[in-house]
Amino acid sequence: MGTIEVAVAKSTNPATGEDVAAYPYLDEEGVLDVVRRAVEGFSLWRDTTPAARAEIFTRLAELLRRDTVKLAAVITAEMGKPVTQAQAEVTKCANMLDWYAEHGPAMLKDSPTTIGPEAYVSYLPTGTVLAVMPWNFPVWQIFRGAAPIILGGNGYLLKPASNVVGCALALEALWEEAGLPKGTFAVVNCDRHQIPAIINHPAITGVAVTGGTVAGQSVAAEAGKALKKVILELGGSDPFIVLADADLDKAVEAAATGRMVNAGQVCISAKRIIVEQAVYNEFTEKLTARVESFNVGDPTDPETFVGPMAKEDALLDVDDQVKRSIAEGAELRAGGHRLPGAGSFYAPTVLAGVTESMTAFKEEIFGPVATVIPAMDADDALAKANNSEFGLSAAIWTADSAKARAMARRIDAGGVFINGLSVSDPRIPIGGVKKSGFGRELSYLGVHEFTNIQAVWDQTPLNTPDEAANGVTQ
């Protein structure tokens, strides 16, 4: 009798090509068991007070700080993030939990209405949310979505990317150690073909997806058929506008570091760098020099800034996009090739002279590639910025803050950052428009996304005894 192969989620160290671990996918009964545990966890969690939830957030932040080095090592081994960036990712999550512990309970207080004290709005938990998450930020991305949802009293069922299951399981253990009822945050390691059955399970009340457009469309279609709420963050091709009066040195540093951090595998990033013609040549020269200066190599070395790409197929996709762009007329200023030796390392790349007809303009390049696009003036830069099917975030660099704020209102993006990098921060919402998705994570909006926003209007007559006796009503 031949052996039966069990489908597995496998982690491969992208810096060495060596296998890290393998996690067999759950079968149908195994998936149902995880969902049952999630239901049990939610039944205990939903009735806790926001203040009690905040206490668990504070404890979890302490545990993350305790385990920063250990958890960062898992990130680096599974998807290749340089260790200093991995540690910063964990610390960022701890800081976010502290912020929600301080400010979150106020977000869940009943809100008044103009009717008066007899009418108010409550924010109540709805159930367990299925989250289908990517690999590029295997700790921050999870907490970014999970913290607001769990703070709202909901459960969180995580389907992680197949190459970062180890990170997901480590987070599940930490949530439980912090005091979250077992199952409230649960990892379901399954094949993508099992996702529709999970969506249609009656215990699942919503779906959150971060990933590619095709995956988002598929999950959203299934959730729509089941009449379940979904929020989507599907990446983007963010414009990074540099006007002639900008501080070029600061803009160059932001564009270079923002584009090369995490080997360019960032949703909100300076992907289309649109530069006003008057400073285009100077900016491009400085950008190229800065990109070429980054340390590339072993992600366990604290001096490394650019590590390997997380997956071999992702590297091949980026290399194909770069080659097509060059064939279409883009100027290769730096990089443009994979690095020799073991691992999925791609040379930090600069493509200049990019036009709207080229691959580097039209497609999202999810790797260490900076694309520089000339613009005649601010209006031309705006037109180029909006000429995209995506609309996640944007950046504007100029000395004229009032002009930048006026431009921001004309940009099709969920977030606009003036003289700064696009970032995700719990104090402001993140989300997109167009094919970058819909719905918002973080801030109070992220907390409210998966709550039942319930209107209560108490119309009980407030009569005095004498009025009641006389049949008077109010």
Beta strands, then each sheet from edge to edge (+ up, - down):
strand 1: 8-12
strand 2: 19-24
strand 3: 111-112
strand 4: 119-125
strand 5: 128-132
strand 6: 155-159
strand 7: 185-187
strand 8: 204-210
strand 9: 229-233
strand 10: 239-242
strand 11: 272-276
strand 12: 331-334
strand 13: 349-352
strand 14: 369-375
strand 15: 393-397
strand 16: 415-418
strand 17: 437-438
strand 18: 451-457
sheet 1: 1+ 2-
sheet 2: 3+ 4- 18+
sheet 3: 7+ 6+ 5+ 8+ 9+ 17-
sheet 4: 12+ 13- 14- 11- 10- 15- 16-
end
